[in-house]
Amino acid sequence: MVKATVNKKAEFTIDKNSMNGKDVEWDMIEFHENTFHVIKDNKGYTAMLVSFNAEEKTMVINVNGNDYEISIKDKNDLLLQQLGIAAKSSSVVKQIKAPMPGLIINITATDGQEVKKGDTLLILEAMKMENIIKSPRDGKLKKINVQLKQAVEKGQVMLEFE
């Protein structure tokens, strides 16, 4: 089961072939990259994926010329919300630790800088791949504990928030 919110207004609970508890008959085929023909309740629609953010679980879909911003919550997100964990989790982050061993190849933030959720803070190279480390929340950086070209270990504190 997932919950979809469209344009930050309408909410839909979707479970297999039902929407908001009602059976729905639909079919979909991709006829061009990111463009689909959808038949729902015997009506045809052309849907195109305009943008997709996997981390935020958001997307913009154009249906018959109209854009719709959609955010998705899966069963895990809904459970965390029900337990009261989801809303608090991003605001309590005080440290950003290295997710894996690697080498700091770029630092875009500075001590004392105000950052927004999603801002790039640094780039960690690991296994010949660049991993962009982004801010998990809005806030002020207290201290950057790493330097350019420094090797870090998994779990090492790289940045601290006030």
C-alpha positions as CSV (number, residue, x, y, z in Angstrom):
1,M,0.0,0.0,0.0
2,V,1.2,3.5,-0.8
3,K,-0.3,7.0,-0.1
4,A,0.0,9.5,-2.9
5,T,-0.5,13.2,-2.4
6,V,-1.2,15.2,-5.6
7,N,-0.4,18.9,-5.8
8,K,-0.1,18.9,-1.9
9,K,-3.9,18.7,-1.7
10,A,-5.6,15.4,-2.8
11,E,-4.6,12.2,-1.1
12,F,-5.1,8.7,-2.5
13,T,-4.5,5.4,-0.8
14,I,-3.4,2.9,-3.5
15,D,-3.3,-0.9,-3.0
16,K,-2.8,-3.2,-6.0
17,N,-6.0,-2.6,-8.0
18,S,-7.8,-0.4,-5.6
19,M,-7.8,3.3,-4.9
20,N,-9.2,4.7,-1.7
21,G,-10.8,1.3,-1.1
22,K,-12.6,1.1,-4.5
23,D,-11.7,-1.3,-7.2
24,V,-10.0,0.3,-10.2
25,E,-9.4,-1.2,-13.6
26,W,-6.5,0.2,-15.5
27,D,-3.8,-0.7,-18.0
28,M,-0.6,1.1,-18.9
29,I,2.0,0.7,-21.7
30,E,5.2,2.7,-22.2
31,F,5.3,3.8,-25.9
32,H,8.2,6.2,-25.7
33,E,10.9,6.8,-23.0
34,N,9.1,8.1,-19.9
35,T,5.8,8.5,-21.9
36,F,2.9,6.2,-21.2
37,H,-0.5,5.5,-22.5
38,V,-2.9,4.8,-19.6
39,I,-6.4,3.4,-19.8
40,K,-8.4,3.8,-16.6
41,D,-12.1,3.2,-16.3
42,N,-12.3,3.0,-20.1
43,K,-10.8,6.4,-20.6
44,G,-7.4,7.0,-22.3
45,Y,-4.7,9.3,-21.0
46,T,-1.2,10.2,-22.1
47,A,1.2,10.5,-19.1
48,M,4.8,11.7,-19.2
49,L,7.3,11.6,-16.4
50,V,8.7,15.1,-16.2
51,S,10.9,14.7,-13.2
52,F,11.6,12.2,-10.5
53,N,13.4,12.5,-7.1
54,A,13.9,9.1,-5.6
55,E,15.4,10.4,-2.4
56,E,12.4,12.7,-1.7
57,K,9.9,10.2,-3.3
58,T,8.5,13.0,-5.4
59,M,7.7,13.3,-9.1
60,V,6.1,15.6,-11.6
61,I,3.8,13.9,-14.2
62,N,2.2,15.6,-17.1
63,V,-1.2,14.0,-17.9
64,N,-2.9,15.2,-21.1
65,G,-1.0,18.5,-20.9
66,N,-1.5,19.2,-17.2
67,D,1.4,18.9,-14.7
68,Y,0.8,17.1,-11.3
69,E,3.3,17.1,-8.5
70,I,3.0,13.8,-6.6
71,S,4.7,12.7,-3.4
72,I,4.6,9.1,-2.4
73,K,4.7,7.4,1.1
74,D,5.2,3.7,1.1
75,K,4.2,1.4,4.0
76,N,7.5,2.1,5.8
77,D,7.0,5.8,5.6
78,L,3.4,5.5,6.8
79,L,4.5,3.3,9.8
80,L,7.2,5.8,10.8
81,Q,4.6,8.6,10.5
82,Q,2.2,6.6,12.6
83,L,4.9,6.1,15.3
84,G,5.7,9.8,15.3
85,I,9.2,9.2,14.1
86,A,9.2,10.7,10.6
87,A,8.5,14.3,11.5
88,K,11.2,14.5,14.1
89,S,13.9,12.5,12.4
90,S,15.4,15.2,10.1
91,S,15.3,17.9,12.8
92,V,17.4,16.0,15.3
93,V,20.4,15.2,13.0
94,K,23.4,16.8,14.7
95,Q,26.2,15.0,12.8
96,I,26.8,13.6,9.3
97,K,29.0,10.5,9.3
98,A,30.8,8.9,6.4
99,P,28.5,6.2,5.0
100,M,31.6,4.3,3.7
101,P,35.3,4.6,3.6
102,G,36.6,7.0,1.0
103,L,38.4,10.2,0.1
104,I,37.1,13.7,0.4
105,I,37.4,15.2,-3.1
106,N,35.4,18.4,-2.7
107,I,34.0,20.5,0.2
108,T,31.4,23.0,-0.7
109,A,30.3,24.1,2.8
110,T,32.1,26.1,5.4
111,D,32.0,26.3,9.2
112,G,29.1,28.5,10.4
113,Q,27.3,28.3,7.1
114,E,23.5,28.3,7.0
115,V,22.3,25.4,4.8
116,K,19.0,24.1,3.5
117,K,17.9,20.5,3.3
118,G,19.3,19.0,0.1
119,D,22.2,21.4,-0.2
120,T,25.5,19.7,-1.3
121,L,28.0,19.8,1.6
122,L,30.8,17.7,0.3
123,I,31.8,14.9,-2.2
124,L,33.2,11.6,-1.0
125,E,34.9,9.4,-3.5
126,A,34.5,5.7,-2.7
127,M,35.2,2.7,-5.0
128,K,35.8,5.1,-7.9
129,M,32.4,6.6,-7.5
130,E,31.5,10.2,-6.4
131,N,29.0,10.3,-3.5
132,I,27.4,13.7,-3.0
133,I,26.7,14.2,0.7
134,K,23.7,16.5,1.1
135,S,22.3,18.3,4.1
136,P,19.5,16.2,5.7
137,R,17.9,19.4,7.2
138,D,17.9,23.1,7.3
139,G,20.4,24.5,9.8
140,K,23.7,26.0,10.6
141,L,26.9,24.0,10.3
142,K,28.9,24.1,13.5
143,K,32.1,22.4,12.3
144,I,33.5,20.6,9.3
145,N,35.8,17.9,10.7
146,V,37.4,16.8,7.4
147,Q,39.7,18.4,4.9
148,L,40.2,18.1,1.1
149,K,42.0,14.9,0.1
150,Q,41.5,13.4,3.5
151,A,40.7,9.7,3.8
152,V,37.8,8.9,6.0
153,E,36.5,5.6,7.6
154,K,32.9,4.5,7.7
155,G,31.1,6.1,10.6
156,Q,33.6,8.9,11.0
157,V,31.9,12.3,11.8
158,M,32.5,14.6,8.9
159,L,30.2,17.5,9.7
160,E,28.4,18.8,12.8
161,F,25.3,21.0,13.1
162,E,24.6,23.5,15.8
